[in-house]
Amino acid sequence: MKIKDFVFASRVSEACSLIREIGDSSYLIAGGTSTFFVSSKNSKVAIDINRIPIKGISKNNDIFKIGAGTTINDILKYKASGWVLDRVALRHVNQQVRNISTIGGNIARVFYWSDFPVALRVLEGTIKLSGISSKTVKISEAFHNSTVHKDVFKGSLLEYIEIPEIKKGMGFGYTKESRTSEAFSAATAAAFVKVDDGIISDARVAIGAVLPFPVRLFDIEEELKGTKAESLIIRDLNFDRLNKYSLLPREGMSMDYCKHLLRVKISDAICDALKEAMGGCND
């Protein structure tokens, strides 16, 4: 992608004005680590938003508020009860990239290897955007599919993300497969479970990398709900349901190996979530 000009914004309102003025040629940039992978037929005007105070993480009651400009390294270093995104940040490329890459960029421009969209699809919550009009959108709606995601973020500046804490009786699991820590993911999976009296009362499972855009596995979620919270339930899951997706094997994998790897990653994520929900440690 070619950048034909560079402008700076120090306030949300200023960035929104520039977006409206420049129109479709505007390109928001913070960490800039994804710019190389963005394709565009037309040259863009980059709006540097690093000076806008939309950084940091805070907790109000049981909700975490994460500024879009927060670096992945800050997400990794942050510690609080019920905080789980540090586990995702730990698997994000390498320390050099974590130092400059932002969570806003990671979810505003989704690539097949992106980490946080997969995790956020199971953690739920909301995102706050400003632009032509300010809006708060549920993560489940914003990431419904790639077309909806594009429409939600078009002409908008992401200000912050809000996600609920993981409380007692809840669990989160995240896993991905890559040849090296810096390589693109070949398969990514995340899971959330809630357990009441030993029974799974709620479950959310998402996958990425094997598809162009992360998806929720609603069929598998329904299988999990109402079952006894133990790792043995994994062997009874109907993974043949994955056949309805047009999977894209990565790193030279065969389709059969891709399906096998995906089943392993989904199982690992669910087991980790169950372990935490039942009182185990996932650190």
Backbone as CSV, one residue per row, in Angstrom:
resi,resn,N_x,N_y,N_z,CA_x,CA_y,CA_z,C_x,C_y,C_z
1,MET,0.836,-1.193,0.000,0.000,0.000,0.000,0.874,1.247,0.000
2,LYS,0.481,2.237,-0.784,1.259,3.470,-0.896,0.648,4.573,-0.026
3,ILE,1.494,5.204,0.786,1.068,6.340,1.593,1.494,7.620,0.880
4,LYS,0.523,8.463,0.526,0.852,9.676,-0.212,1.011,10.890,0.688
5,ASP,0.527,10.808,1.920,0.657,11.940,2.840,0.509,11.422,4.265
6,PHE,0.942,12.268,5.218,0.939,11.880,6.622,0.439,13.062,7.445
7,VAL,-0.614,12.835,8.251,-1.121,13.896,9.118,-1.227,13.348,10.537
8,PHE,-1.314,14.258,11.509,-1.337,13.852,12.912,-2.612,14.339,13.593
9,ALA,-3.098,13.527,14.533,-4.258,13.903,15.337,-3.920,13.693,16.803
10,SER,-4.286,14.653,17.629,-3.990,14.548,19.060,-5.248,14.377,19.907
11,ARG,-6.420,14.451,19.266,-7.689,14.263,19.973,-8.612,13.395,19.125
12,VAL,-9.554,12.739,19.777,-10.508,11.895,19.057,-11.299,12.736,18.060
13,SER,-11.758,13.901,18.495,-12.557,14.768,17.618,-11.759,15.205,16.390
14,GLU,-10.463,15.454,16.592,-9.614,15.864,15.469,-9.452,14.723,14.473
15,ALA,-9.250,13.518,14.977,-9.122,12.359,14.098,-10.410,12.122,13.317
16,CYS,-11.551,12.267,13.979,-12.835,12.066,13.312,-13.058,13.103,12.213
17,SER,-12.649,14.338,12.475,-12.768,15.394,11.462,-11.915,15.069,10.249
18,LEU,-10.706,14.576,10.492,-9.812,14.210,9.388,-10.370,13.036,8.594
19,ILE,-10.969,12.086,9.278,-11.574,10.934,8.593,-12.677,11.402,7.653
20,ARG,-13.534,12.318,8.159,-14.623,12.839,7.327,-14.084,13.657,6.161
21,GLU,-13.046,14.433,6.404,-12.478,15.303,5.370,-11.768,14.504,4.282
22,ILE,-10.997,13.516,4.684,-10.204,12.742,3.726,-11.031,11.649,3.063
23,GLY,-12.007,11.135,3.772,-12.897,10.120,3.213,-12.242,8.753,3.086
24,ASP,-12.546,8.063,1.985,-12.078,6.694,1.801,-10.564,6.581,1.682
25,SER,-9.891,7.688,1.458,-8.433,7.653,1.336,-7.735,7.705,2.688
26,SER,-8.509,7.868,3.774,-7.896,7.949,5.098,-7.460,6.562,5.571
27,TYR,-6.367,6.543,6.317,-5.818,5.287,6.834,-5.253,5.555,8.222
28,LEU,-5.929,5.038,9.246,-5.480,5.239,10.624,-4.261,4.382,10.910
29,ILE,-3.299,4.971,11.593,-2.087,4.226,11.898,-1.641,4.517,13.328
30,ALA,-1.320,3.453,14.054,-0.801,3.576,15.432,0.517,2.826,15.487
31,GLY,0.449,1.493,15.726,1.674,0.705,15.713,2.242,0.548,14.322
32,GLY,1.346,0.395,13.345,1.769,0.298,11.956,2.313,-1.055,11.539
33,THR,2.234,-2.067,12.409,2.830,-3.359,12.078,2.058,-4.120,11.002
34,SER,0.806,-3.748,10.745,0.021,-4.461,9.738,0.017,-3.765,8.387
35,THR,0.597,-2.580,8.319,0.528,-1.779,7.087,1.072,-2.528,5.883
36,PHE,2.139,-3.265,6.074,2.758,-4.004,4.970,1.791,-4.996,4.338
37,PHE,0.841,-5.516,5.145,-0.060,-6.564,4.665,-1.379,-6.018,4.111
38,VAL,-1.566,-4.706,4.185,-2.799,-4.100,3.686,-2.644,-3.788,2.203
39,SER,-3.560,-4.289,1.413,-3.522,-4.023,-0.027,-4.559,-2.961,-0.372
40,SER,-4.197,-2.092,-1.285,-5.120,-1.043,-1.728,-4.717,-0.581,-3.122
41,LYS,-5.704,-0.413,-3.982,-5.433,0.058,-5.337,-5.100,1.540,-5.341
42,ASN,-5.604,2.259,-4.327,-5.401,3.703,-4.266,-4.444,4.056,-3.130
43,SER,-3.677,5.109,-3.323,-2.781,5.585,-2.277,-3.597,6.210,-1.145
44,LYS,-3.046,6.188,0.054,-3.764,6.613,1.243,-3.099,7.790,1.943
45,VAL,-3.905,8.489,2.736,-3.397,9.526,3.628,-3.411,8.932,5.033
46,ALA,-2.228,8.765,5.610,-2.124,8.158,6.930,-2.422,9.184,8.014
47,ILE,-3.307,8.821,8.930,-3.624,9.668,10.084,-2.977,9.025,11.305
48,ASP,-1.924,9.647,11.808,-1.219,9.117,12.973,-2.025,9.442,14.225
49,ILE,-2.454,8.393,14.954,-3.304,8.591,16.139,-2.561,8.278,17.443
50,ASN,-1.238,8.174,17.378,-0.464,7.820,18.566,-0.563,8.850,19.684
51,ARG,-0.858,10.107,19.321,-0.915,11.162,20.338,-2.264,11.230,21.045
52,ILE,-3.250,10.492,20.543,-4.577,10.525,21.153,-4.563,9.689,22.441
53,PRO,-5.062,10.235,23.540,-5.030,9.518,24.828,-6.070,8.407,24.922
54,ILE,-5.878,7.360,24.117,-6.780,6.200,24.164,-5.951,4.952,24.484
55,LYS,-5.104,5.087,25.499,-4.234,3.990,25.886,-4.482,3.618,27.350
56,GLY,-4.139,2.400,27.695,-4.234,1.968,29.083,-5.390,1.021,29.348
57,ILE,-5.329,0.377,30.513,-6.329,-0.600,30.925,-6.829,-0.241,32.321
58,SER,-8.122,-0.269,32.494,-8.700,0.001,33.810,-9.814,-1.001,34.066
59,LYS,-10.184,-1.129,35.344,-11.248,-2.058,35.716,-12.268,-1.352,36.573
60,ASN,-13.510,-1.405,36.156,-14.607,-0.810,36.903,-15.603,-1.906,37.222
61,ASN,-15.698,-2.231,38.512,-16.513,-3.358,38.947,-15.994,-4.635,38.276
62,ASP,-16.765,-5.244,37.402,-16.307,-6.483,36.779,-16.024,-6.324,35.288
63,ILE,-15.791,-5.076,34.845,-15.566,-4.806,33.426,-14.181,-4.191,33.214
64,PHE,-13.423,-4.762,32.271,-12.138,-4.198,31.882,-12.342,-3.270,30.680
65,LYS,-11.759,-2.078,30.769,-11.797,-1.122,29.671,-10.381,-0.982,29.116
66,ILE,-10.237,-1.287,27.832,-8.918,-1.312,27.198,-8.882,-0.270,26.086
67,GLY,-8.022,0.717,26.224,-7.885,1.729,25.192,-7.346,1.125,23.906
68,ALA,-7.864,1.568,22.771,-7.468,0.987,21.492,-5.981,1.159,21.211
69,GLY,-5.370,2.200,21.777,-3.957,2.449,21.557,-3.040,1.692,22.494
70,THR,-3.606,0.845,23.327,-2.812,0.056,24.267,-1.970,-0.969,23.518
71,THR,-0.684,-1.025,23.821,0.181,-1.978,23.126,-0.045,-3.391,23.643
72,ILE,0.327,-4.349,22.824,0.199,-5.744,23.217,1.105,-6.032,24.417
73,ASN,2.233,-5.350,24.498,3.116,-5.531,25.643,2.452,-5.061,26.935
74,ASP,1.712,-3.948,26.874,1.006,-3.472,28.070,-0.086,-4.460,28.483
75,ILE,-0.723,-5.102,27.490,-1.733,-6.119,27.787,-1.071,-7.324,28.449
76,LEU,0.131,-7.648,27.995,0.872,-8.764,28.573,1.275,-8.482,30.020
77,LYS,1.687,-7.269,30.304,2.191,-6.921,31.633,1.081,-6.676,32.649
78,TYR,-0.112,-6.325,32.179,-1.206,-5.990,33.087,-1.665,-7.234,33.853
79,LYS,-1.857,-7.073,35.154,-2.322,-8.175,35.994,-3.496,-7.721,36.850
80,ALA,-4.529,-8.509,36.873,-5.692,-8.235,37.725,-6.532,-9.495,37.790
81,SER,-7.315,-9.614,38.832,-8.197,-10.763,38.976,-9.188,-10.819,37.813
82,GLY,-9.290,-11.960,37.173,-10.228,-12.117,36.068,-9.716,-11.667,34.729
83,TRP,-8.440,-11.253,34.673,-7.833,-10.783,33.421,-7.204,-11.961,32.686
84,VAL,-7.517,-12.155,31.405,-6.999,-13.312,30.668,-6.328,-12.953,29.345
85,LEU,-6.441,-11.706,28.914,-5.866,-11.346,27.612,-4.345,-11.375,27.601
86,ASP,-3.723,-11.409,28.787,-2.265,-11.545,28.825,-1.836,-12.888,28.233
87,ARG,-2.692,-13.896,28.335,-2.385,-15.205,27.754,-2.346,-15.134,26.225
88,VAL,-3.231,-14.323,25.669,-3.252,-14.135,24.221,-2.037,-13.318,23.792
89,ALA,-1.738,-12.270,24.543,-0.607,-11.390,24.223,0.708,-12.156,24.231
90,LEU,0.831,-13.136,25.114,2.065,-13.907,25.225,2.373,-14.668,23.943
91,ARG,1.339,-15.049,23.190,1.533,-15.795,21.949,1.615,-14.892,20.732
92,HIS,1.611,-13.570,20.948,1.579,-12.618,19.838,2.996,-12.344,19.315
93,VAL,3.375,-12.990,18.262,4.619,-12.795,17.503,5.848,-12.778,18.421
94,ASN,6.440,-11.604,18.640,7.639,-11.507,19.468,7.621,-10.198,20.248
95,GLN,8.609,-10.017,21.122,8.608,-8.855,21.999,8.732,-7.543,21.233
96,GLN,9.520,-7.542,20.158,9.680,-6.308,19.379,8.341,-5.836,18.811
97,VAL,7.553,-6.770,18.301,6.238,-6.414,17.749,5.267,-6.070,18.869
98,ARG,5.318,-6.805,19.973,4.425,-6.506,21.108,4.657,-5.095,21.642
99,ASN,5.874,-4.606,21.531,6.190,-3.272,22.037,5.489,-2.160,21.268
100,ILE,5.168,-2.392,19.994,4.595,-1.323,19.170,3.202,-1.628,18.629
101,SER,2.867,-2.891,18.503,1.549,-3.260,17.979,0.467,-2.940,19.009
102,THR,-0.691,-2.479,18.553,-1.789,-2.114,19.452,-2.959,-3.070,19.290
103,ILE,-3.757,-3.197,20.337,-4.926,-4.065,20.252,-5.951,-3.499,19.279
104,GLY,-6.021,-2.166,19.179,-6.955,-1.559,18.239,-6.662,-1.976,16.812
105,GLY,-5.392,-1.927,16.442,-5.009,-2.329,15.094,-5.246,-3.813,14.859
106,ASN,-5.077,-4.617,15.908,-5.229,-6.056,15.777,-6.665,-6.471,15.522
107,ILE,-7.624,-5.666,15.983,-9.024,-6.058,15.765,-9.729,-5.194,14.718
108,ALA,-9.145,-4.041,14.390,-9.766,-3.203,13.359,-9.443,-3.721,11.964
109,ARG,-8.251,-4.316,11.812,-7.857,-4.929,10.530,-7.560,-6.392,10.808
110,VAL,-8.492,-7.230,10.439,-8.385,-8.650,10.778,-7.744,-9.425,9.635
111,PHE,-6.650,-10.116,9.964,-6.008,-11.039,9.035,-6.248,-12.453,9.543
112,TYR,-6.039,-13.426,8.703,-6.349,-14.791,9.138,-5.539,-15.206,10.356
113,TRP,-4.360,-14.642,10.536,-3.497,-15.035,11.656,-3.736,-14.204,12.923
114,SER,-4.638,-13.249,12.889,-4.853,-12.341,14.017,-5.234,-13.096,15.289
115,ASP,-4.634,-12.693,16.414,-4.868,-13.364,17.689,-6.138,-12.891,18.399
116,PHE,-6.238,-11.587,18.628,-7.266,-11.073,19.533,-8.704,-11.209,19.018
117,PRO,-8.965,-11.119,17.713,-10.354,-11.329,17.274,-10.910,-12.690,17.681
118,VAL,-10.077,-13.729,17.622,-10.536,-15.068,18.012,-10.872,-15.090,19.500
119,ALA,-9.984,-14.517,20.315,-10.217,-14.496,21.758,-11.441,-13.664,22.125
120,LEU,-11.573,-12.497,21.516,-12.687,-11.607,21.846,-14.031,-12.184,21.428
121,ARG,-14.037,-13.035,20.429,-15.293,-13.643,19.999,-15.885,-14.539,21.085
122,VAL,-15.047,-15.088,21.958,-15.589,-15.920,23.039,-15.729,-15.140,24.342
123,LEU,-14.976,-14.058,24.502,-15.067,-13.265,25.727,-16.230,-12.279,25.679
124,GLU,-16.704,-11.984,24.460,-17.799,-11.031,24.264,-17.410,-9.638,24.753
125,GLY,-18.388,-8.811,25.103,-18.116,-7.433,25.464,-18.557,-6.488,24.367
126,THR,-18.039,-5.269,24.405,-18.437,-4.238,23.448,-17.225,-3.442,22.977
127,ILE,-17.404,-2.726,21.863,-16.388,-1.801,21.379,-17.030,-0.436,21.178
128,LYS,-16.263,0.617,21.435,-16.758,1.984,21.270,-16.014,2.625,20.108
129,LEU,-16.763,3.138,19.133,-16.185,3.780,17.970,-16.719,5.189,17.811
130,SER,-15.893,6.050,17.237,-16.311,7.411,16.912,-15.981,7.673,15.445
131,GLY,-16.761,8.529,14.832,-16.549,8.842,13.429,-17.660,9.748,12.971
132,ILE,-18.331,9.365,11.900,-19.487,10.130,11.442,-20.531,10.177,12.549
133,SER,-20.628,9.077,13.288,-21.472,9.035,14.482,-20.820,8.094,15.490
134,SER,-20.950,8.426,16.770,-20.394,7.563,17.808,-21.332,6.381,18.037
135,LYS,-20.745,5.240,18.294,-21.575,4.054,18.482,-20.852,3.041,19.364
136,THR,-21.644,2.297,20.110,-21.145,1.187,20.905,-21.745,-0.086,20.331
137,VAL,-20.897,-1.020,19.973,-21.340,-2.223,19.269,-20.896,-3.458,20.043
138,LYS,-21.768,-4.433,20.151,-21.398,-5.700,20.770,-20.352,-6.398,19.899
139,ILE,-19.376,-7.024,20.540,-18.339,-7.729,19.794,-18.952,-8.820,18.924
140,SER,-19.965,-9.490,19.436,-20.616,-10.546,18.659,-21.220,-10.004,17.370
141,GLU,-21.687,-8.762,17.408,-22.259,-8.149,16.210,-21.168,-7.635,15.284
142,ALA,-20.151,-6.993,15.842,-19.075,-6.416,15.028,-18.293,-7.484,14.283
143,PHE,-18.207,-8.691,14.873,-17.445,-9.765,14.255,-18.347,-10.869,13.709
144,HIS,-19.566,-10.501,13.367,-20.503,-11.487,12.834,-19.940,-12.144,11.573
145,ASN,-19.398,-11.354,10.688,-18.669,-11.850,9.524,-17.798,-10.713,8.993
146,SER,-16.998,-10.980,7.985,-16.044,-9.983,7.488,-16.732,-8.762,6.885
147,THR,-17.885,-8.959,6.246,-18.599,-7.833,5.638,-19.149,-6.898,6.709
148,VAL,-19.775,-7.464,7.740,-20.299,-6.654,8.842,-19.158,-5.934,9.545
149,HIS,-18.072,-6.642,9.784,-16.909,-6.045,10.449,-16.396,-4.838,9.666
150,LYS,-16.288,-4.981,8.379,-15.806,-3.885,7.538,-16.732,-2.680,7.630
151,ASP,-18.036,-2.920,7.612,-19.009,-1.831,7.686,-18.959,-1.138,9.051
152,VAL,-18.792,-1.912,10.121,-18.754,-1.346,11.469,-17.564,-0.405,11.635
153,PHE,-16.419,-0.804,11.112,-15.193,-0.034,11.311,-14.962,1.038,10.245
154,LYS,-15.696,0.991,9.154,-15.479,1.940,8.064,-15.727,3.381,8.529
155,GLY,-14.756,4.242,8.275,-14.888,5.649,8.627,-14.968,5.918,10.103
156,SER,-14.456,4.979,10.917,-14.567,5.120,12.372,-13.216,4.948,13.058
157,LEU,-13.101,5.566,14.201,-11.940,5.415,15.064,-12.351,4.582,16.270
158,LEU,-11.676,3.480,16.481,-11.933,2.646,17.642,-11.320,3.318,18.868
159,GLU,-12.137,3.572,19.888,-11.645,4.217,21.113,-11.254,3.207,22.178
160,TYR,-12.132,2.263,22.464,-11.803,1.291,23.491,-12.656,0.028,23.349
161,ILE,-12.200,-1.003,24.039,-12.886,-2.292,24.101,-13.239,-2.547,25.558
162,GLU,-14.402,-3.085,25.809,-14.791,-3.487,27.162,-15.122,-4.968,27.166
163,ILE,-14.521,-5.693,28.108,-14.812,-7.126,28.250,-15.032,-7.441,29.723
164,PRO,-15.887,-8.415,30.015,-16.120,-8.785,31.422,-14.966,-9.631,31.967
165,GLU,-14.771,-9.559,33.268,-13.752,-10.389,33.896,-14.206,-11.845,33.934
166,ILE,-13.243,-12.734,34.028,-13.550,-14.150,34.217,-13.705,-14.393,35.717
167,LYS,-14.923,-14.722,36.127,-15.215,-14.899,37.547,-15.134,-16.372,37.948
168,LYS,-15.346,-16.613,39.226,-15.354,-17.975,39.743,-16.419,-18.786,39.006
169,GLY,-16.058,-19.980,38.606,-16.987,-20.823,37.868,-16.921,-20.607,36.374
170,MET,-16.051,-19.689,35.922,-15.849,-19.442,34.500,-14.427,-19.826,34.117
171,GLY,-14.231,-20.107,32.836,-12.895,-20.442,32.373,-12.666,-19.988,30.948
172,PHE,-11.411,-19.704,30.637,-11.014,-19.254,29.300,-9.821,-20.067,28.836
173,GLY,-9.845,-20.472,27.577,-8.719,-21.185,26.998,-8.346,-20.595,25.660
174,TYR,-7.053,-20.502,25.394,-6.584,-19.966,24.108,-5.361,-20.746,23.658
175,THR,-5.365,-21.170,22.424,-4.235,-21.919,21.896,-4.103,-21.682,20.403
176,LYS,-2.886,-21.769,19.921,-2.667,-21.671,18.491,-1.422,-22.471,18.116
177,GLU,-1.354,-22.840,16.860,-0.236,-23.622,16.355,0.523,-22.813,15.309
178,SER,1.821,-22.679,15.498,2.677,-22.023,14.508,4.037,-22.697,14.537
179,ARG,4.738,-22.670,13.421,6.019,-23.363,13.334,7.058,-22.748,14.267
180,THR,7.049,-21.446,14.358,7.898,-20.737,15.310,7.059,-19.662,15.964
181,SER,7.552,-19.049,17.032,6.783,-18.024,17.732,6.481,-16.830,16.846
182,GLU,7.322,-16.596,15.828,7.138,-15.433,14.962,6.372,-15.760,13.685
183,ALA,6.052,-17.021,13.478,5.361,-17.422,12.252,3.860,-17.146,12.352
184,PHE,3.204,-17.070,11.195,1.762,-16.925,11.171,1.120,-18.203,11.719
185,SER,-0.035,-18.042,12.332,-0.727,-19.185,12.920,-1.259,-20.121,11.838
186,ALA,-1.161,-21.420,12.108,-1.743,-22.419,11.224,-3.137,-22.817,11.697
187,ALA,-3.393,-22.651,12.983,-4.714,-22.926,13.562,-4.794,-22.233,14.910
188,THR,-5.904,-21.544,15.147,-6.105,-20.809,16.394,-7.472,-21.176,16.965
189,ALA,-7.540,-21.344,18.283,-8.819,-21.674,18.913,-8.920,-21.007,20.276
190,ALA,-10.120,-20.599,20.630,-10.385,-20.003,21.941,-11.698,-20.560,22.459
191,ALA,-11.795,-20.652,23.776,-13.019,-21.192,24.381,-13.318,-20.486,25.692
192,PHE,-14.600,-20.340,25.965,-15.098,-19.822,27.242,-16.167,-20.777,27.730
193,VAL,-16.120,-21.092,29.024,-17.180,-21.918,29.613,-17.591,-21.336,30.963
194,LYS,-18.831,-21.552,31.296,-19.350,-21.216,32.618,-19.940,-22.491,33.205
195,VAL,-19.557,-22.774,34.440,-19.991,-24.017,35.086,-20.807,-23.704,36.329
196,ASP,-21.981,-24.309,36.417,-22.854,-24.194,37.590,-23.167,-25.589,38.105
197,ASP,-22.796,-25.845,39.373,-23.063,-27.134,40.005,-22.540,-28.304,39.163
198,GLY,-21.351,-28.112,38.588,-20.718,-29.188,37.838,-21.219,-29.381,36.427
199,ILE,-22.144,-28.516,35.983,-22.714,-28.607,34.637,-22.346,-27.359,33.832
200,ILE,-21.988,-27.536,32.564,-21.665,-26.397,31.704,-22.961,-25.673,31.342
201,SER,-23.113,-24.460,31.853,-24.333,-23.697,31.593,-24.184,-22.757,30.397
202,ASP,-22.954,-22.423,30.041,-22.721,-21.561,28.885,-21.372,-21.928,28.273
203,ALA,-21.274,-21.806,26.973,-20.030,-22.126,26.278,-19.928,-21.322,24.996
204,ARG,-18.720,-20.861,24.708,-18.452,-20.168,23.452,-17.115,-20.672,22.923
205,VAL,-17.087,-21.025,21.641,-15.873,-21.555,21.017,-15.669,-20.845,19.683
206,ALA,-14.443,-20.424,19.411,-14.136,-19.732,18.158,-12.835,-20.264,17.588
207,ILE,-12.729,-20.211,16.263,-11.500,-20.633,15.588,-11.060,-19.570,14.588
208,GLY,-9.772,-19.589,14.278,-9.225,-18.674,13.291,-8.044,-19.319,12.594
209,ALA,-7.456,-18.602,11.655,-6.295,-19.028,10.865,-6.671,-20.016,9.767
210,VAL,-7.503,-21.004,10.062,-7.922,-21.977,9.053,-9.045,-21.424,8.181
211,LEU,-9.437,-20.199,8.460,-10.462,-19.495,7.702,-9.993,-18.057,7.509
212,PRO,-10.515,-17.338,6.519,-10.088,-15.952,6.333,-10.490,-15.031,7.481
213,PHE,-11.566,-15.399,8.203,-12.114,-14.568,9.263,-12.556,-15.483,10.398
214,PRO,-12.311,-15.115,11.666,-12.664,-16.006,12.785,-14.161,-16.270,12.873
215,VAL,-14.510,-17.490,13.266,-15.924,-17.865,13.364,-16.215,-18.510,14.714
216,ARG,-17.449,-18.363,15.164,-17.943,-19.055,16.342,-18.469,-20.421,15.919
217,LEU,-18.203,-21.431,16.711,-18.682,-22.777,16.445,-19.940,-23.027,17.278
218,PHE,-21.052,-22.507,16.810,-22.296,-22.558,17.577,-22.779,-23.994,17.809
219,ASP,-22.560,-24.882,16.831,-22.998,-26.273,16.987,-22.267,-26.942,18.148
220,ILE,-20.956,-26.746,18.210,-20.172,-27.341,19.287,-20.528,-26.708,20.630
221,GLU,-20.811,-25.411,20.620,-21.229,-24.739,21.848,-22.499,-25.377,22.408
222,GLU,-23.455,-25.642,21.528,-24.717,-26.241,21.980,-24.500,-27.657,22.502
223,GLU,-23.539,-28.369,21.895,-23.213,-29.705,22.396,-22.667,-29.658,23.819
224,LEU,-21.884,-28.636,24.097,-21.250,-28.519,25.406,-22.243,-28.134,26.500
225,LYS,-23.184,-27.286,26.170,-24.124,-26.795,27.176,-24.979,-27.933,27.740
226,GLY,-25.087,-27.938,29.049,-25.910,-28.948,29.715,-25.199,-30.250,30.011
227,THR,-23.908,-30.341,29.636,-23.147,-31.560,29.891,-22.300,-31.413,31.149
228,LYS,-21.850,-32.525,31.667,-21.024,-32.519,32.862,-19.667,-31.894,32.562
229,ALA,-19.203,-31.042,33.447,-17.957,-30.301,33.220,-16.753,-31.176,33.525
230,GLU,-16.362,-31.968,32.542,-15.177,-32.799,32.670,-14.545,-32.975,31.296
231,SER,-13.252,-33.191,31.285,-12.518,-33.241,30.017,-12.960,-34.392,29.125
232,LEU,-13.570,-35.415,29.695,-14.002,-36.566,28.906,-15.073,-36.204,27.878
233,ILE,-15.751,-35.077,28.079,-16.799,-34.701,27.120,-16.214,-34.400,25.746
234,ILE,-14.922,-34.096,25.686,-14.290,-33.763,24.410,-14.399,-34.927,23.427
235,ARG,-14.247,-36.143,23.929,-14.249,-37.301,23.029,-15.615,-37.544,22.394
236,ASP,-16.659,-36.965,22.984,-18.010,-37.163,22.452,-18.467,-36.044,21.524
237,LEU,-17.654,-35.008,21.380,-18.040,-33.900,20.508,-18.036,-34.334,19.043
238,ASN,-18.991,-33.837,18.303,-19.103,-34.186,16.883,-18.278,-33.209,16.043
239,PHE,-16.999,-33.509,15.891,-16.122,-32.634,15.130,-16.389,-32.710,13.622
240,ASP,-17.219,-33.659,13.197,-17.579,-33.718,11.779,-18.344,-32.472,11.349
241,ARG,-18.864,-31.747,12.332,-19.564,-30.499,12.013,-18.627,-29.488,11.351
242,LEU,-17.325,-29.654,11.549,-16.348,-28.748,10.938,-16.317,-28.898,9.419
243,ASN,-16.860,-29.990,8.904,-16.832,-30.232,7.462,-17.644,-29.209,6.676
244,LYS,-18.552,-28.517,7.357,-19.373,-27.534,6.635,-18.606,-26.251,6.330
245,TYR,-17.426,-26.099,6.941,-16.609,-24.910,6.691,-15.596,-25.182,5.580
246,SER,-15.381,-24.184,4.755,-14.372,-24.291,3.689,-13.018,-23.936,4.290
247,LEU,-12.383,-24.915,4.897,-11.123,-24.683,5.589,-9.996,-24.412,4.599
248,LEU,-9.039,-23.630,5.045,-7.885,-23.270,4.225,-6.610,-23.730,4.930
249,PRO,-6.108,-24.905,4.583,-4.882,-25.398,5.228,-3.716,-24.439,5.021
250,ARG,-2.942,-24.235,6.074,-1.793,-23.327,6.013,-0.480,-24.113,6.065
251,GLU,0.593,-23.424,5.766,1.945,-23.977,5.921,2.112,-25.316,5.208
252,GLY,1.468,-25.476,4.052,1.631,-26.710,3.285,0.914,-27.917,3.852
253,MET,-0.017,-27.702,4.792,-0.735,-28.826,5.396,-1.726,-29.435,4.414
254,SER,-1.985,-30.733,4.565,-3.065,-31.369,3.827,-4.380,-31.032,4.513
255,MET,-5.486,-31.245,3.839,-6.783,-30.963,4.430,-7.042,-31.867,5.640
256,ASP,-6.669,-33.139,5.518,-6.874,-34.058,6.634,-6.091,-33.627,7.863
257,TYR,-4.835,-33.216,7.645,-4.024,-32.777,8.777,-4.583,-31.485,9.371
258,CYS,-5.070,-30.599,8.521,-5.668,-29.341,8.980,-6.842,-29.636,9.912
259,LYS,-7.713,-30.567,9.518,-8.866,-30.913,10.339,-8.422,-31.548,11.659
260,HIS,-7.420,-32.411,11.584,-6.907,-33.042,12.800,-6.317,-32.006,13.745
261,LEU,-5.505,-31.097,13.206,-4.880,-30.064,14.026,-5.936,-29.177,14.663
262,LEU,-6.967,-28.844,13.908,-8.025,-27.983,14.422,-8.764,-28.660,15.574
263,ARG,-9.021,-29.938,15.438,-9.688,-30.674,16.519,-8.834,-30.670,17.790
264,VAL,-7.518,-30.821,17.616,-6.610,-30.808,18.768,-6.629,-29.442,19.443
265,LYS,-6.564,-28.379,18.644,-6.523,-27.023,19.208,-7.843,-26.672,19.899
266,ILE,-8.963,-27.049,19.305,-10.267,-26.799,19.926,-10.368,-27.564,21.241
267,SER,-9.959,-28.813,21.227,-10.000,-29.638,22.443,-9.133,-29.046,23.534
268,ASP,-7.926,-28.597,23.169,-7.022,-28.002,24.155,-7.628,-26.744,24.774
269,ALA,-8.228,-25.898,23.930,-8.816,-24.653,24.427,-9.978,-24.934,25.375
270,ILE,-10.831,-25.895,25.012,-11.972,-26.241,25.866,-11.484,-26.842,27.184
271,CYS,-10.496,-27.718,27.113,-9.964,-28.340,28.337,-9.360,-27.297,29.270
272,ASP,-8.625,-26.340,28.712,-8.047,-25.274,29.535,-9.136,-24.440,30.197
273,ALA,-10.191,-24.146,29.433,-11.297,-23.360,29.982,-11.999,-24.123,31.104
274,LEU,-12.211,-25.415,30.891,-12.861,-26.233,31.912,-12.007,-26.334,33.172
275,LYS,-10.725,-26.490,32.979,-9.816,-26.596,34.114,-9.897,-25.344,34.992
276,GLU,-9.904,-24.175,34.339,-10.003,-22.929,35.094,-11.348,-22.794,35.768
277,ALA,-12.411,-23.132,35.059,-13.756,-22.999,35.614,-13.959,-23.893,36.832
278,MET,-13.257,-25.029,36.841,-13.395,-25.976,37.938,-12.400,-25.724,39.066
279,GLY,-11.676,-24.589,38.967,-10.802,-24.213,40.057,-9.342,-24.478,39.840
280,GLY,-8.970,-24.950,38.633,-7.575,-25.189,38.327,-6.863,-23.907,37.957
281,CYS,-5.549,-23.979,37.755,-4.737,-22.806,37.395,-4.334,-22.898,35.939
282,ASN,-4.505,-21.791,35.214,-4.155,-21.762,33.801,-2.986,-20.855,33.496
283,ASP,-2.245,-20.434,34.486,-1.128,-19.509,34.256,-0.021,-20.204,33.466
